[in-house]
Amino acid sequence: MQPERSGSPPGSSWLFLILVVGVGLAVFDLGGRHEEEAERLQVMISKALDREVGHVPVLPIAHVPRSRRSPVIVELTGNVPTAELRDVIVHVVEREIARLQPYYRIDDRLGVDEAVTPAA
């Protein structure tokens, strides 16, 4: 007579392990997609700035949240020679990001420094 086995049927622990690994990989893959989306937005914004105002020492850094309900945050850093150029840059970035994302926020950290000269 065989002793009774208690617990789950054979192989169910392997199935559980495979399920956990699959979910982990899916979550990891979503993180990579958010990073790719952030890089794509940064490139699009940089190209729009080059096209509209020429080469400026401004770095747009996009942060794409995991939740679609949260806004995409674009951080602008750098120094520009005039407040007027700063306003133009913020307007260009706002127009470009609004075209690409429905929910966004611009974190304007641009400084105005008259000693900065636009690159040719």
trRosetta pair geometry for C-beta under 8 A, 3 or more apart (Angstrom, degrees):
i j d omega theta_ij theta_ji phi_ij phi_ji
8 12 4.1 -100 150 65 128 145
8 13 6.8 139 76 -45 133 77
9 12 5.3 99 64 -26 71 117
11 14 5.3 -52 -159 36 55 114
11 15 6.2 58 144 -24 77 101
12 15 5.3 -48 -147 36 39 116
12 16 6.3 44 152 -21 67 102
13 16 5.6 -49 -148 35 34 114
13 17 6.4 37 151 -21 64 105
14 17 5.6 -53 -148 36 33 113
14 18 6.3 33 154 -18 66 105
15 18 5.8 -53 -147 37 30 110
15 19 6.3 33 152 -20 63 107
16 19 5.6 -56 -149 36 30 114
16 20 6.4 30 154 -19 65 105
17 20 5.8 -54 -147 35 30 110
17 21 6.4 28 155 -16 64 107
18 21 5.8 -55 -146 39 31 110
18 22 6.2 34 154 -22 65 108
19 22 5.7 -54 -147 35 29 113
19 23 6.5 27 156 -16 64 105
20 23 5.9 -54 -148 36 30 108
20 24 6.4 32 152 -19 63 108
21 24 5.6 -56 -149 37 32 115
21 25 6.4 31 154 -18 66 105
22 25 5.9 -55 -148 36 30 109
22 26 6.4 31 154 -20 64 106
23 26 5.6 -54 -149 34 33 114
23 27 6.5 31 154 -17 66 104
24 27 5.9 -56 -149 36 31 109
24 28 6.3 30 153 -18 65 108
25 28 5.5 -54 -145 39 33 113
25 29 6.2 37 154 -23 66 105
26 29 5.7 -52 -147 34 30 113
26 30 6.7 33 153 -21 62 102
27 30 5.8 -50 -152 31 33 112
27 31 6.9 37 150 -20 62 101
28 31 5.7 -52 -158 30 35 114
28 32 6.8 35 148 -17 65 103
29 32 5.6 -53 -154 35 37 113
29 33 6.5 40 149 -22 67 103
30 33 5.5 -51 -149 33 37 114
30 34 6.6 39 152 -21 66 100
30 66 6.9 66 137 -138 120 94
31 34 5.8 -52 -153 32 34 111
31 35 6.7 33 150 -17 64 104
31 66 7.6 -28 -92 -95 67 106
32 35 5.6 -54 -151 36 35 112
32 36 6.4 36 151 -19 67 104
33 36 5.6 -52 -147 36 34 112
33 37 6.3 36 153 -20 66 104
34 37 5.6 -52 -148 36 33 113
34 38 6.4 36 152 -21 64 104
34 64 4.5 -164 -165 92 84 112
34 65 7.5 -96 -146 106 134 10
34 66 6.4 -59 -72 -88 153 58
35 38 5.6 -52 -148 35 32 113
35 39 6.4 33 153 -18 65 104
35 64 7.7 -149 -65 44 22 115
36 39 5.7 -54 -148 37 32 111
36 40 6.3 34 152 -21 65 105
37 40 5.6 -52 -146 35 32 113
37 41 6.4 33 154 -18 64 104
37 62 7.8 -113 121 123 71 134
37 64 4.7 54 92 -59 116 171
38 41 5.8 -54 -149 36 30 111
38 42 6.4 33 152 -21 64 105
38 62 4.2 -175 -153 95 74 101
38 63 6.4 19 -119 -104 128 19
38 64 4.6 -135 -63 -4 89 104
39 42 5.6 -53 -149 34 32 113
39 43 6.5 31 154 -18 65 105
39 62 7.7 -140 -44 54 19 117
40 43 5.9 -56 -151 36 31 109
40 44 6.3 30 153 -18 65 108
41 44 5.7 -56 -145 38 32 111
41 45 6.2 29 158 -17 67 107
41 60 7.8 -114 129 132 85 122
41 62 4.0 86 86 -76 126 169
41 64 7.2 147 2 -59 140 110
41 72 6.9 -162 -113 176 169 143
41 74 7.1 -125 145 -93 126 110
41 97 7.0 48 -162 -113 114 87
41 100 6.4 164 -114 115 91 153
41 101 7.4 8 -111 -32 131 126
42 45 5.9 -57 -146 39 27 108
42 46 6.2 28 156 -19 64 109
42 60 5.4 176 -134 96 71 95
42 61 6.6 7 -103 -117 120 31
42 62 5.0 -135 -54 4 82 107
43 46 5.8 -55 -145 37 29 111
43 47 6.3 29 156 -18 65 106
44 47 5.9 -55 -148 36 28 110
44 48 6.4 29 153 -19 63 106
44 96 6.2 170 134 173 98 120
44 100 6.4 101 107 -62 160 154
45 48 5.7 -54 -148 36 32 112
45 49 6.4 33 153 -19 65 104
45 60 4.3 -63 105 77 141 169
45 62 7.4 154 0 -53 137 113
45 74 6.7 148 -82 -149 163 140
45 93 5.6 35 -151 -126 115 83
45 96 5.3 146 -106 103 67 145
45 97 6.8 12 -87 -60 114 89
46 49 5.7 -54 -149 36 31 111
46 50 6.4 31 153 -18 65 105
46 60 6.2 -147 -59 32 75 114
47 50 5.7 -53 -147 37 32 111
47 51 6.2 31 155 -18 65 110
48 51 5.7 -57 -145 40 30 112
48 52 5.9 12 162 -7 67 116
48 92 5.6 170 136 167 108 105
48 93 7.4 145 89 -90 129 45
48 95 7.7 -167 178 83 146 97
48 96 4.3 -138 0 -84 173 143
49 52 6.2 -66 -135 46 25 99
49 53 5.8 -40 -170 42 67 103
49 56 6.1 -96 166 35 119 110
49 58 6.4 -130 -162 67 160 124
49 60 7.5 173 -23 -22 139 124
49 89 6.5 29 -126 -137 110 86
49 92 5.8 123 -94 114 64 142
49 93 7.2 11 -69 -67 104 83
50 53 7.8 -75 -110 59 11 62
50 54 6.7 4 -154 -161 48 18
50 55 6.0 17 -119 -78 85 60
52 88 7.5 -168 137 160 115 104
52 92 4.7 180 74 -118 160 138
53 56 5.7 1 109 -31 118 127
53 85 6.9 116 -160 -155 138 91
53 88 5.9 128 -87 122 131 123
53 89 6.3 -62 11 -83 165 77
53 92 6.6 -120 -16 -25 113 159
54 118 6.3 64 96 172 126 130
54 119 7.7 -166 142 74 104 71
55 118 7.2 134 83 179 68 86
55 119 4.5 -55 102 77 117 111
55 120 7.7 10 49 85 119 14
56 78 7.2 115 138 125 90 150
56 80 6.2 1 -168 -105 122 103
56 85 7.3 174 -121 167 140 121
56 89 6.4 -112 90 -96 165 129
56 118 6.1 -45 -103 -129 72 94
56 119 7.4 -177 -96 26 23 92
57 78 4.7 178 121 -164 74 123
57 79 6.3 -4 90 56 120 66
57 80 7.3 -178 57 -81 83 60
57 116 6.6 -116 38 -164 133 128
57 119 6.9 109 -49 -17 87 111
58 76 5.9 -12 -172 -165 110 95
58 77 7.2 150 -157 77 59 39
58 78 4.0 -142 -105 43 47 149
58 80 6.9 3 -64 -61 108 106
58 89 5.9 167 -68 -161 169 145
58 110 6.6 -15 -119 -105 109 112
59 76 7.4 149 75 -154 49 46
59 77 4.9 -20 59 64 99 91
59 78 5.5 138 7 -47 75 109
60 74 5.6 -14 -165 -172 102 105
60 75 7.2 144 -158 74 48 49
60 76 5.7 -19 -100 -98 69 71
60 93 6.4 176 -103 -124 132 124
61 74 7.2 150 74 -159 42 53
61 75 4.4 -18 61 60 98 102
61 77 7.0 17 -1 5 112 109
62 72 6.3 -10 -164 177 99 108
62 73 7.3 147 -157 83 49 51
62 74 5.2 -20 -99 -102 71 76
62 75 7.8 -166 -75 20 24 72
63 72 7.0 162 79 -166 55 59
63 73 4.3 -6 54 60 108 99
63 74 7.7 -164 20 -75 71 32
63 75 7.1 50 -12 -13 107 104
64 72 5.5 -14 -106 -120 65 95
65 68 8.0 -172 87 -70 96 19
65 70 3.8 -31 72 85 164 129
65 71 7.4 74 3 67 128 31
65 72 7.1 -140 6 -91 83 47
65 73 7.7 74 -38 -3 96 94
66 70 7.8 44 54 34 52 131
67 70 4.5 83 76 -1 102 103
69 103 7.5 26 -177 30 29 173
70 103 7.2 164 122 120 24 137
71 101 7.9 103 -161 142 69 127
71 103 4.2 -122 -104 148 72 92
71 104 5.2 147 -173 -113 103 12
71 105 4.6 87 115 -14 144 95
72 97 6.9 -154 91 -167 124 116
72 101 4.7 -43 19 -178 139 167
72 103 6.6 126 6 95 74 69
72 104 4.7 -27 63 -109 90 80
72 105 7.4 178 83 25 45 65
73 104 7.4 157 -85 -163 27 64
73 105 5.1 -19 -109 68 73 97
73 106 7.9 152 -160 -97 57 20
73 107 5.8 29 -178 -17 103 114
74 93 6.2 -168 120 173 146 120
74 97 5.6 -119 -17 -85 147 150
74 104 6.5 10 -3 -173 104 114
74 105 7.4 179 26 87 67 47
74 106 5.2 -24 69 -113 97 68
74 107 6.9 -174 88 24 42 76
75 107 4.3 -21 -106 70 71 116
75 109 6.3 10 -175 8 88 119
76 89 7.0 137 -163 134 148 117
76 90 7.0 -132 21 -95 167 75
76 93 6.3 -100 -73 -54 131 173
76 106 6.6 12 -9 -174 112 98
76 107 6.9 176 19 84 67 59
76 108 5.4 -6 52 -122 116 53
76 109 6.0 175 83 39 60 69
76 110 5.3 -22 122 -46 111 98
77 109 4.8 -10 -96 84 70 116
77 110 7.1 -178 -136 -79 18 53
78 110 6.0 -12 67 -121 71 78
78 111 7.4 -139 112 32 35 80
79 110 7.1 140 -105 -169 28 68
79 111 4.4 -31 -105 74 83 98
79 112 7.1 148 -158 -104 77 9
79 113 4.3 -3 -176 19 130 119
79 116 4.7 175 118 -51 106 154
80 85 4.7 -149 164 100 131 118
80 86 5.0 171 60 -69 138 78
80 89 6.6 -157 -66 -11 157 145
80 110 5.9 5 3 -179 109 119
80 111 7.5 161 22 82 63 48
80 112 6.1 -35 72 -109 77 60
80 113 7.4 128 63 34 27 70
80 116 6.2 -137 -156 90 13 141
80 118 7.9 22 -148 -79 77 87
81 85 6.2 53 56 25 75 147
81 112 7.4 23 143 -159 15 71
81 113 6.9 -59 -106 82 42 54
81 114 5.7 62 -161 -132 75 39
81 115 7.8 -154 -116 54 83 23
81 116 4.8 -141 -70 79 73 84
81 117 6.4 48 -71 -99 134 33
81 118 6.5 -84 -2 -36 125 81
82 85 4.6 97 62 6 87 99
82 86 7.0 -143 101 -5 50 86
82 112 6.5 10 -171 -147 12 110
82 114 7.4 56 -76 -102 62 73
83 86 5.3 -51 -151 35 38 118
83 87 6.4 41 151 -21 67 101
83 112 5.2 -13 -70 -101 68 153
84 87 5.7 -51 -152 33 32 111
84 88 6.6 33 150 -18 64 104
85 88 5.5 -52 -148 36 36 113
85 89 6.3 39 152 -22 67 104
85 118 7.7 -146 -139 -69 158 121
86 89 5.8 -54 -149 34 30 112
86 90 6.5 28 154 -16 64 106
86 108 8.0 89 177 -170 105 122
86 110 5.0 166 -137 115 106 139
86 112 5.8 -73 -36 -77 141 98
87 90 5.9 -54 -147 37 31 109
87 91 6.3 33 153 -20 64 108
88 91 5.6 -57 -149 37 30 113
88 92 6.3 31 154 -20 66 105
89 92 5.8 -53 -147 35 30 110
89 93 6.3 27 155 -15 65 107
89 110 6.7 127 83 -89 139 164
90 93 5.8 -56 -146 40 30 110
90 94 6.1 33 154 -22 65 109
90 106 6.5 124 -152 141 89 155
90 108 5.8 -1 -105 -104 123 129
90 110 7.3 -126 -59 13 99 142
91 94 5.7 -54 -144 37 28 113
91 95 6.3 28 157 -18 64 107
92 95 5.9 -56 -149 37 28 110
92 96 6.3 23 156 -16 64 110
93 96 5.8 -58 -145 39 29 108
93 97 6.1 20 162 -12 67 111
93 106 6.1 111 113 -119 122 134
94 97 6.3 -58 -139 41 25 102
94 98 6.1 26 160 -20 62 112
94 106 6.0 -69 -82 -33 84 147
95 98 5.9 -58 -145 37 25 111
95 99 6.6 29 154 -24 60 106
96 99 5.8 -56 -157 29 30 114
96 100 6.7 8 154 -4 64 113
97 100 5.8 -69 -149 47 35 102
97 101 5.6 -31 176 37 77 107
97 104 4.7 150 145 -166 123 171
97 106 7.1 164 34 -71 155 99
98 101 7.2 -75 -110 62 20 65
98 104 6.7 -123 -77 33 56 135
101 104 4.8 101 94 -57 122 111
113 116 4.6 82 84 -12 98 106
